[in-house]
Amino acid sequence: MNTIQVKKIQTLSGHNDSLYTLEKVSDSHFISAGGDGMIALWDLREPENGVMIAKVPSSVYALAFLKSKGLLVVGQNFSGVHLIDVEKREEIASVAITTSSIFDIQCSDKSIWVACGDGMVIHLDWDLNVLTKKSWSDKSARTIAVNPNGKEIAVGYSDNTIRILNPNDLSILREIEAHKISVFTLQYHPQLPLLVSGSRDARIKFWDIHNNYQLVEEIPAHMYAINHIHFRADGQYFVSCSMDKSIKVWDAHSFKLLKVIDKARHAGHGTSVNKLLWMPHNNWVVSCSDDRTISIWDVNFTDQ
């Protein structure tokens, strides 16, 4: 039987507004961004020494990093996307593509996909040429997950629906009436043929990719909206975070709750937890919140 010990390693400050997003850059480096428009780079080996690598004029909900290019895509709300060379800490290109919020960005070696508050999903290349734009709903496109097979992307919308799209022309391959209200986060399972969704209805659901995305399991996971889900690299566990201020650790095969990380038990965040990373460095979990801080957590599994 596994027991879990959780220890807060550090609280990081430096941002002066709510933090909305985190993005892994390497095993030990990650980037944070939020309401202040600052893009900050952190090193878990020296976490107190965060540095600002860029700043945009308005809030940032979405980041995506492509290691092979060393480029970070920054979604500036009510404007467009910026490309940042992380090593040089300089902007190399930008394009105005929307006047709405940018809720998520995902990328591959050839493509960038952007989910917008007006329901538009935009497909760009790395020269920031718009290849395709599609709006399948007048409600927000909130989250994107890229199937590892490269043949489809999943997009979660505020009309409660998950749409499986062709990654090139953004045509609909399948529609899933998924949740009672907005779908806020999607992740493809690293080990199992499942798409995992989290919603404003506080539930996590598991969808069978090989069986036309039929529902496999449903968990009443949190008290309030689930903002993000992230898997440990080996696919054995995942974490979820919520507007209920908590982080929860789950077994990724049995879907059982293993640990709750919150303010009362672990000096957790005092407001909504918005994004998570389960980093390879020491298997630490990183979280960010409306409270303007980043927390680093040692989540240690001990066999008994």
Beta strands, then each sheet from edge to edge (+ up, - down):
strand 1: 2-12
strand 2: 19-24
strand 3: 29-34
strand 4: 38-43
strand 5: 51-55
strand 6: 60-66
strand 7: 71-76
strand 8: 80-85
strand 9: 90-96
strand 10: 102-107
strand 11: 112-116
strand 12: 120-124
strand 13: 130-135
strand 14: 141-146
strand 15: 153-157
strand 16: 161-165
strand 17: 172-177
strand 18: 183-188
strand 19: 194-199
strand 20: 203-208
strand 21: 214-220
strand 22: 226-231
strand 23: 237-242
strand 24: 247-251
strand 25: 257-261
strand 26: 273-278
strand 27: 284-289
strand 28: 294-303
sheet 1: 1+ 28- 27+ 26-
sheet 2: 2+ 3- 4+ 5-
sheet 3: 6+ 7- 8+ 9-
sheet 4: 10+ 11- 12+ 13-
sheet 5: 14+ 15- 16+ 17-
sheet 6: 18+ 19- 20+ 21-
sheet 7: 22+ 23- 24+ 25-
end
